[in-house]
Amino acid sequence: MSAERSKDPRAVELGQWLMDRRQHLGLKRPELVKRALEVRPDAPISPDYLGKLEYGARSLAAAHEGVREGLRVALELSPETWTHATGLDVPTGDLSAPTPAPVNRVEQLLNELRDYAKLIPAATAGRFVPSSPLSTYGRAQGATFVPAELDRPNLDVVMLDTSSMSAGGLQRGATLYIDKSDRDVQPGRIYLITLPDGHDVRRAAVHEGETWFYSDSGLSGAPIQDSRTSVLGRVFKVVNPPQDV
C-alpha cells in the first residue's frame, strides 16, 4: 500500500474542505492562522500545522478544541454550517463572550521562532525561502526553512498540492526543492515545467529521439512534448509530509 493511500480518508476529505474554504475567502495560511488566534489565543496552531491539516497529514477531527473553534470563526461559518459541513460539534458555552487580545499568543510564537533560530547550530544553519503551492506557483504564500546544505543561489521551493506524482514517491503535500539553474533535461529526472494552463512537475523521458514529460501517476493528462513547454528547473530534493494522522 502506498503512503498516499494509507492516509485517513476522512482526514484528507476534511483537509480538502478546509483548504477550499480558505481559498474561497482569499486567505493565505498565515492570514487564516492570525484570524484564528484572534478568536482563540490558546489554540496551538501555526501555518505549518494548518498545512498539515489541509493535506490530511493531521486530522481536523482530532485537532485541539481551540484550533477547531478558531478556524470556524476565522472561516466565517456559523455553528450550524460548521457542523453540517464537517460533522464536528462546536464547544458549548457562551460563544458570544469577548475573547482575550491575540497579541500575547502571536508575540509568543514569534519569540519562540526567534529563540529557535538562535539555537540552530552552524552545521544546520540556513535561511527562510519564500514558497508557494504548485497550483499557484509564483505567488508566495509562506516560507520554508532551507538548511545550508540544500541552499543554492537559484533555489525555489514549491509545495506539491496534487497527487500526480505519487506513484513515483512524491506525495501530496511534499516540499520540492528546485534548482532553477539546472535546465539541462536528463531522462528519469523530475522538472518543474510550464503548461498552457499553469505549471506542473513531470518526469523526463526520451521516446523515438524526442524528449517528453509525463506524470508518474497518469493524473495530469497525456505526456507533453519538450517543444510544447518550458523547463523552469530540476527537482533535486523531495521532503514528503509525515504520515501519521
Salt bridges, closest charged atoms under 4 A:
GLU13 OE1 - ARG10 NH1 3.50
ASP42 OD1 - ARG40 NE 2.88
ASP48 OD2 - LYS52 NZ 3.36
GLU54 OE2 - ARG22 NE 2.61
GLU54 OE1 - ARG29 NE 2.80
GLU69 OE2 - ARG72 NH2 2.61
GLU76 OE2 - ARG35 NH1 2.99
GLU107 OE2 - ARG114 NH1 3.66
ASP151 OD2 - ARG127 NE 2.62
ASP179 OD2 - ARG152 NH1 3.11
ASP182 OD2 - ARG234 NE 2.50
ASP200 OD2 - ARG202 NE 3.02
GLU208 OE2 - HIS207 NE2 3.78
ASP216 OD2 - ARG203 NH2 2.73
ASP244 OD1 - ARG58 NH1 3.50
